[in-house]
Amino acid sequence: MGPEAPRVLVATDDAGWHGRRLDTALLGRGFAPFTASLRDCRIDLTRPSGLVIPGFDTLPHAVFVRGISGGSLEQITLRLDVLHALQALGVPVFNHGRAIEKSVDKAMTSLLLHRAGIPTPPTWACESRAQAQAVVDAETATGHGLVVKPLFGSQGIGVQRVAERQLPAPESLRHAYYLQRFIDTSEAGWHDYRVFVIGREVVAAMIRRGSDWISNVAQGARCEAVAAEGELARLAADAAAALDMDYAGVDLIRGADGQLMVVEVNGIPAWRGLQSVCGFDVAQRLVDRLLPEAA
């Protein structure tokens, strides 16, 4: 790789395993990867582009978004502003800011899936504790359990079942209730599915088997490859399209009636578990998709 190799920004606070895989894939294609956090980027209208990106004298050739750290609404808005500005300046951003905005917000994800006619568990989102409690009471009366999740969150952190009709304190959920009907998979052993979509192509799928009802790899679930085909693949591809994702990790679950439902669409998905059960380099496949967009 020569000194003039085009530079690609990998936006993350912690490169870790995923960053190293992306670096290797980018270097293999003759691109120079550079890692920086979006929180260190800034808007500066004294610069020709209006942006300052650490490590870059000019705009990056492309941007791969691997992480956006938590913060206040204002901080996150500024980080997304940088992604929007880069895209407006003609820099390919993967995933682009609007897709990340839609997927990181569980309520918007659920609404867009519903509008697209994609099966998803019954879901409610509101600010009022009284309204949330009314949902809990009605669902409990008809024999259904509920799960409450942080509106913004990942890796199963903060996800709770609603026990004995008792909602968590509103402060613990930042005064936003996101409730979803509980789908019990225990009869076949706790599990769900993760399907990886790049572009509009389903490239791999796995089943995640957990020791309890939360089946995230970060929570210790065991990964097994499954065929990325049929209804599983179709629903995942449709879900990624509904949110206009460049790539996505789509989580699905099968109800007691056999119906597959999309639970979440992840716009910055991890793939370490998937890599352990698939026969190709996921990072390389992602870079292969990004670089034609960056040419």
C-alpha positions as CSV (number, residue, x, y, z in Angstrom):
1,M,0.0,0.0,0.0
2,G,1.5,3.3,-1.1
3,P,1.6,6.6,0.8
4,E,-1.3,7.9,-1.2
5,A,-3.7,5.1,-0.3
6,P,-7.3,6.5,0.2
7,R,-8.1,6.8,3.9
8,V,-11.3,5.3,5.3
9,L,-12.6,6.4,8.7
10,V,-13.8,3.6,11.0
11,A,-15.9,5.6,13.5
12,T,-15.8,4.0,16.9
13,D,-14.7,4.7,20.5
14,D,-13.2,1.2,20.9
15,A,-11.9,-0.6,17.8
16,G,-11.5,-4.0,19.5
17,W,-12.0,-7.2,17.6
18,H,-14.4,-5.7,15.0
19,G,-12.1,-2.8,14.3
20,R,-9.2,-5.1,13.7
21,R,-11.2,-7.2,11.3
22,L,-12.2,-4.1,9.4
23,D,-8.6,-2.8,9.3
24,T,-7.4,-6.1,7.8
25,A,-10.1,-6.1,5.2
26,L,-9.5,-2.5,4.2
27,L,-5.7,-2.9,4.0
28,G,-6.3,-5.9,1.8
29,R,-8.2,-3.8,-0.6
30,G,-5.5,-1.1,-0.7
31,F,-7.2,1.4,1.6
32,A,-5.7,3.0,4.7
33,P,-8.0,2.6,7.8
34,F,-8.0,5.2,10.5
35,T,-10.1,4.9,13.7
36,A,-11.6,8.0,15.4
37,S,-14.5,8.7,17.7
38,L,-17.5,10.7,16.4
39,R,-17.4,12.6,19.7
40,D,-14.0,14.0,18.7
41,C,-15.3,15.3,15.3
42,R,-16.7,18.8,15.1
43,I,-18.4,21.3,12.9
44,D,-16.1,24.3,12.1
45,L,-17.3,26.7,9.4
46,T,-13.9,28.2,9.0
47,R,-12.8,25.0,7.2
48,P,-13.7,24.5,3.6
49,S,-15.8,21.4,4.3
50,G,-17.3,22.8,7.5
51,L,-16.0,19.7,9.4
52,V,-13.0,18.6,11.4
53,I,-12.3,14.9,11.4
54,P,-9.3,13.8,13.7
55,G,-6.5,12.4,11.6
56,F,-7.8,13.8,8.3
57,D,-6.6,16.9,6.5
58,T,-9.2,16.3,3.8
59,L,-12.5,14.4,3.9
60,P,-12.2,10.6,4.3
61,H,-12.8,8.5,1.2
62,A,-15.5,6.6,3.1
63,V,-16.8,6.1,6.6
64,F,-17.7,2.8,8.3
65,V,-19.7,3.5,11.4
66,R,-18.8,0.9,14.0
67,G,-20.1,2.7,17.1
68,I,-21.7,5.8,18.5
69,S,-21.1,6.3,22.2
70,G,-23.9,7.2,24.5
71,G,-24.5,10.7,25.8
72,S,-27.0,13.5,26.1
73,L,-29.5,14.1,23.3
74,E,-27.5,17.1,22.3
75,Q,-24.2,15.1,22.1
76,I,-25.8,12.3,20.1
77,T,-27.4,14.8,17.8
78,L,-24.0,16.4,17.1
79,R,-22.4,13.1,16.3
80,L,-25.2,12.3,13.9
81,D,-24.9,15.8,12.4
82,V,-21.3,14.8,11.4
83,L,-22.6,11.7,9.6
84,H,-25.3,13.6,7.8
85,A,-22.8,16.3,6.8
86,L,-20.3,13.7,5.5
87,Q,-23.0,12.1,3.4
88,A,-24.2,15.5,2.1
89,L,-20.5,16.2,1.1
90,G,-20.5,13.0,-1.0
91,V,-18.7,10.7,1.4
92,P,-20.2,7.2,1.5
93,V,-21.3,6.5,5.1
94,F,-22.1,2.9,6.0
95,N,-24.7,2.8,7.7
96,H,-25.8,6.3,6.9
97,G,-27.0,8.6,9.7
98,R,-30.7,8.4,9.0
99,A,-30.7,4.6,9.0
100,I,-28.9,4.6,12.3
101,E,-31.4,7.1,13.7
102,K,-34.3,4.8,12.8
103,S,-32.7,1.6,14.0
104,V,-31.3,2.8,17.3
105,D,-34.9,4.0,18.3
106,K,-36.8,0.8,19.0
107,A,-40.1,2.5,18.8
108,M,-39.4,3.8,15.3
109,T,-38.1,0.5,14.2
110,S,-41.3,-1.3,15.4
111,L,-43.5,1.3,13.7
112,L,-41.6,1.1,10.4
113,L,-41.8,-2.7,10.5
114,H,-45.5,-2.5,11.2
115,R,-46.1,0.0,8.4
116,A,-44.2,-2.3,6.0
117,G,-46.4,-5.3,6.9
118,I,-43.6,-7.2,8.5
119,P,-44.7,-9.4,11.4
120,T,-43.4,-8.1,14.7
121,P,-44.7,-8.7,18.3
122,P,-47.4,-6.3,19.5
123,T,-45.6,-3.3,20.8
124,W,-46.5,-0.1,22.7
125,A,-44.4,3.0,23.4
126,C,-45.4,6.0,25.5
127,E,-44.3,8.4,28.2
128,S,-47.2,8.1,30.6
129,R,-46.9,5.5,33.4
130,A,-50.6,5.3,33.6
131,Q,-50.9,4.4,29.9
132,A,-48.1,1.9,30.2
133,Q,-49.8,0.3,33.2
134,A,-53.1,0.1,31.3
135,V,-51.3,-1.9,28.6
136,V,-49.8,-4.2,31.3
137,D,-53.2,-4.8,32.9
138,A,-54.9,-5.5,29.6
139,E,-52.2,-7.9,28.4
140,T,-52.0,-9.7,31.7
141,A,-55.8,-10.1,31.7
142,T,-55.6,-11.9,28.4
143,G,-52.8,-14.2,29.5
144,H,-49.9,-12.4,27.8
145,G,-46.6,-11.5,29.4
146,L,-44.7,-8.3,28.6
147,V,-41.1,-7.2,28.2
148,V,-40.0,-3.7,28.9
149,K,-36.8,-2.4,27.1
150,P,-34.8,0.8,27.1
151,L,-35.8,2.8,24.0
152,F,-32.1,3.1,23.2
153,G,-30.1,0.1,24.0
154,S,-28.3,-3.0,22.7
155,Q,-27.0,-6.5,23.7
156,G,-29.9,-7.2,25.9
157,I,-28.8,-4.7,28.6
158,G,-31.7,-3.3,30.6
159,V,-34.3,-5.6,29.1
160,Q,-36.7,-6.9,31.8
161,R,-39.9,-9.0,32.0
162,V,-42.8,-7.3,33.7
163,A,-43.5,-9.4,36.8
164,E,-46.8,-9.2,38.8
165,R,-47.9,-6.2,36.8
166,Q,-45.2,-4.1,38.3
167,L,-43.5,-1.6,35.9
168,P,-39.9,-0.5,36.6
169,A,-39.5,3.0,38.0
170,P,-39.8,5.6,35.2
171,E,-36.4,7.0,36.0
172,S,-34.7,3.7,35.2
173,L,-36.2,3.9,31.7
174,R,-35.6,7.7,31.2
175,H,-39.3,8.2,31.4
176,A,-40.0,6.4,28.1
177,Y,-41.9,3.0,28.2
178,Y,-41.3,0.6,25.4
179,L,-43.3,-2.5,25.9
180,Q,-43.4,-5.7,23.8
181,R,-45.4,-8.8,24.1
182,F,-43.3,-11.6,25.5
183,I,-42.7,-14.5,23.1
184,D,-42.0,-17.7,25.0
185,T,-39.6,-20.1,23.2
186,S,-38.8,-22.2,26.2
187,E,-40.5,-25.3,24.9
188,A,-37.9,-25.7,22.2
189,G,-35.1,-24.3,24.4
190,W,-34.6,-20.5,24.7
191,H,-33.5,-19.2,21.3
192,D,-33.8,-16.6,18.6
193,Y,-32.3,-15.9,15.2
194,R,-29.8,-13.4,13.9
195,V,-29.7,-12.8,10.2
196,F,-27.0,-10.7,8.6
197,V,-28.0,-8.6,5.6
198,I,-25.5,-6.6,3.4
199,G,-27.1,-4.4,0.8
200,R,-30.3,-6.2,0.1
201,E,-28.6,-9.7,0.2
202,V,-29.0,-12.1,3.1
203,V,-25.5,-13.4,3.6
204,A,-25.7,-15.6,6.7
205,A,-27.9,-16.6,9.6
206,M,-27.5,-18.3,13.0
207,I,-29.7,-19.5,15.9
208,R,-28.7,-18.1,19.3
209,R,-29.4,-20.5,22.2
210,G,-29.4,-19.0,25.6
211,S,-29.7,-20.3,29.1
212,D,-32.7,-18.0,29.7
213,W,-35.1,-15.9,27.6
214,I,-32.4,-13.3,26.7
215,S,-30.4,-14.9,23.8
216,N,-27.8,-12.3,23.0
217,V,-24.3,-13.4,22.4
218,A,-23.1,-10.7,24.7
219,Q,-25.2,-12.4,27.4
220,G,-23.6,-15.8,26.8
221,A,-25.8,-17.4,24.1
222,R,-24.4,-20.2,22.0
223,C,-24.3,-19.7,18.2
224,E,-25.3,-22.3,15.6
225,A,-25.4,-21.8,11.8
226,V,-28.7,-22.1,10.1
227,A,-29.6,-21.9,6.4
228,A,-30.1,-18.3,5.3
229,E,-33.1,-19.0,3.2
230,G,-36.9,-19.1,3.0
231,E,-39.1,-17.0,5.2
232,L,-36.2,-16.3,7.6
233,A,-34.2,-14.7,4.8
234,R,-37.2,-12.9,3.2
235,L,-38.3,-11.3,6.4
236,A,-34.8,-10.2,7.3
237,A,-34.3,-8.6,3.9
238,D,-37.6,-6.9,4.0
239,A,-36.9,-5.5,7.5
240,A,-33.5,-4.1,6.4
241,A,-35.2,-2.5,3.3
242,A,-37.9,-1.0,5.5
243,L,-35.3,0.9,7.5
244,D,-33.1,1.6,4.4
245,M,-30.1,-0.1,5.9
246,D,-26.7,-0.6,4.1
247,Y,-26.1,-3.5,6.3
248,A,-28.1,-4.9,9.3
249,G,-28.3,-7.6,11.9
250,V,-31.9,-8.6,12.0
251,D,-33.2,-10.4,15.1
252,L,-36.2,-12.7,14.7
253,I,-38.2,-15.0,17.0
254,R,-40.7,-17.8,16.2
255,G,-44.0,-17.8,18.2
256,A,-45.7,-20.8,19.6
257,D,-48.0,-20.8,16.5
258,G,-44.9,-21.1,14.3
259,Q,-45.0,-17.6,12.9
260,L,-41.6,-15.8,12.5
261,M,-41.5,-12.2,13.8
262,V,-38.9,-9.5,13.5
263,V,-38.0,-8.2,16.9
264,E,-35.1,-5.7,16.2
265,V,-33.1,-4.4,13.3
266,N,-29.6,-3.5,14.4
267,G,-27.8,-0.7,12.4
268,I,-24.4,-1.2,14.1
269,P,-24.5,-5.0,14.6
270,A,-21.7,-7.0,16.1
271,W,-20.8,-10.1,14.1
272,R,-18.3,-12.0,16.2
273,G,-20.7,-14.7,17.0
274,L,-21.8,-15.0,13.4
275,Q,-18.2,-15.1,12.3
276,S,-17.6,-18.2,14.5
277,V,-20.2,-20.2,12.5
278,C,-20.1,-18.9,8.9
279,G,-17.6,-19.9,6.3
280,F,-16.5,-16.4,5.0
281,D,-14.9,-13.2,6.3
282,V,-17.8,-11.0,7.3
283,A,-15.6,-7.9,7.5
284,Q,-14.3,-8.5,4.0
285,R,-17.8,-8.9,2.7
286,L,-18.8,-5.6,4.4
287,V,-15.8,-3.8,2.9
288,D,-16.5,-5.3,-0.5
289,R,-19.9,-3.7,-0.3
290,L,-18.6,-0.3,1.0
291,L,-15.9,0.2,-1.5
292,P,-17.9,0.2,-4.7
293,E,-20.0,2.9,-3.0
294,A,-16.7,4.7,-2.3
295,A,-15.1,4.4,-5.7
